[in-house]
Amino acid sequence: MAESLTVEGAGRRRFWNLLAGAGMIAASVLTIQHFFNANFPESIFRGSFCDLSAFFNCDSSAYSPIAHFHGVPMGYFGLCAGLLVVLGALFPSAAFERTNKFLAFFNALGVVGLFIYSVFFLKSLCLLCCGYYVFSLLSFFLFWRYGPGWSFPSVKLLAVFAVVALAGAYGFQLFYEAKKEAQFGGVAMKVVKEYYSLGEVQNPSFISPCWTARASERFEDAPIRVIEYVDFLCPDCLFLYKQLKQLEKEYEGKVNIAFQFFPLEAKCNTVVEKDLHPGACALSLMAAYDPAKFKAIHDEIFENFERAKSPEWRAELAKKYGVEAALTDPAVKDLVQRIINTGAEYEKTSDKYAHGVRSTPTLIVNNRMIIGTLPYAHLKAIFESLLSEGGRAGGEGRFMENWVDTRPKKKPTPPPGPKK
């Protein structure tokens, strides 16, 4: 009798296949949840438990170009695959097993492709995605080892699967659009309220001469003032670049944006213990060499984000703009170091770091600090409020970190005891 994974009395093997499918579903659900939390946060205080480092970072995948297809998160397709595996284990049949083995092969190819894309292009790895990869490859192994020989899948099952999957995808697309609209409505107003709940911080003692937007000669004279601590090779900084690029055009003549160099490379920044982003120091020096060329160099680096990680590309960039001397110029090194050091002027957000500013991006918008990235809709809402109301009185908070609510927790007042 031929071996089988889910039929012909394969109880133990069916259990392992059921476990693999359930794991695929769980990982997919968490991935979908994180996709929407990252792109459409309900609060400015939000985050992900799996953003452990620059490499193990779920946000990088959530913001990547392949995170969704026309509003349908990639995790949804994994959810469909996992559901089929579970159904095949719960309601075994030869046709179901042939179909699942067929789909498991293409799912495994997709998993390998996504892993390669994450490691070699995004330079990061999502732990939630890794969970899906592991369970998917386990399912593929089980079908390859114990499943039937290669044969055509059931056309009827594939047709039903396609119809149900398309219907679900359409639902996710509608949900995606609704979430986008919500960001400009009640959620945006909540974020503005949270922004104004913060107390004010001072501007850094030295503001970089390199600006991406200029509405006035003096930085303090613009109605909207943004100081951004940024690393050119930080994935979240690339996300912020795209948001600010759009806002710079919409608020031209109303916003000043000063670029405070903060490369996360130990070569020039003592805040980091190791070179998280090799080459970030060199890019900072080249961009700072001539403020008149800064904007062009800044945009070219972010528009070629992956290529900028290559020493050869950086050498070509320096040659193109005539800033080869930046890497050895003492004055430029002193300038960048002076800007980096201003991060130590702020209250520490962690005992682990000497600087108040210790991660990128960090924004100071009209003297209120936001650590991390914000969706375009949230930044736009804050900008609009600053223009219409001209600022409000500060609150109890001291800074705003979008993945950790750092506001001190008020201890509940104990109920009064019985009177003696």
C-alpha positions, 0 to 999 in steps of 0.5 A: 500500500502506498504511503500517505500523509493524511489518508490510509490511517496516517494518524501520526503523520496527519497530526504533524501536518495539522500542526504545520498548517495551524502554525502557518495560520497563526504566523499569518494572522500575526503578520497581517495584524502587524502589517495593519498596526505598522501602517495604520497605527491607532495611536502614536504610542505603538510598536512591535514586540519583534523589532529587536534590532536593525536586522530582526525588524518586523517594521522593515517588512511591513513597510516594504514594497511587497508587504501588500498587493493592492491593499491585500497583505502578503500574510493573507495568502499564507493564511489561505495556504495554512487553512487548506493544509488544516482542512486537508488534515481534518477532512482527508481525501486523496484529491485534497492531498494531491492539491495540497502537495501541489500548492505546498511546492509553490508555497515553499518556492515563495517562502524561499524567495521572500527569505532571500528578498528579506536578507539580501535586499531589505537587510532585515528579517521579520520574526513573524515571517520566519515562523511562517517560513518554518511551518511552511517548509515543515508542511512541504517536507511532510508532503514531499516525504509521505505524500502521493507521487506527483500528480495533477491537483483537483481542479474542483478544489482549486476552483473553490479555493480560488473563488474563496481566496478572491472573495477574501482578498476583496474584503481585505482590499476594502478594509485596507482602504477603510483604514487609510481613510480612518487615518485622516479622520478620528485616528489622526485627531487622536494622534494630534491630541497625543502630540499636544499632551507632550511637554516641550524640549529645547532645540539642539544647541547646534542645528545642522546647516543642512536642511531639506526644506527652508521657509525662512533664513532663521530656523525658528521663524517658520510656523512648522519646524522639524529637526530630524535625527537620521541615518542614511541607511536606516530602513525606517528613515527611508520610510520617513523620507517618503513621508516628508518628501510629500509634505515638503511640497504641500507645505512649501514656504511654511516648514523648515526641516533640519537634518541632524546626522546620526549614523548608527555606525560605531566608526563615528557614533559612540552611541552604537556598540557596533557598526549597525549600518556600515557606510553610514558615516561616510554618507554623512560626511559626503552629504555634510561637505557642502550644504549647497549640494546637501539636498541633491546628495540626500535625495540621491542616497534615499532614492538609491537606498540599497545601492548606497550600501555598496562602497563602490556606489558611494565612491561614484556618488562622491566623484559625481558631486565632487566631495571626495575630500569629505572623508578626510576633511577634519572640518567636515568630521568635526561638523558631523561629530558636533551634530551627533553629540547634540543627541546627548543633550536630551533626557535619556529614554533608556539607561542603556544609552548615554544619549537621549537621542539613541535611535533613528529616526527621531523627530523634534516637531515644534519642540516636541519629540517623536521617536520613530516613524509616523504615517503620512496622515498623522504627520499631516494632521500635526502640521495642519494643527500647528498651522491653524492653532499655532501650538498649545500648552505642553502637557505632562509627557516629556517625549513621544516614542511610537513603540513604547509608551514612555509616559510615567504610570500613575499609581492608583490611589489606595482606598481609604481604610476604616476610620478608627 
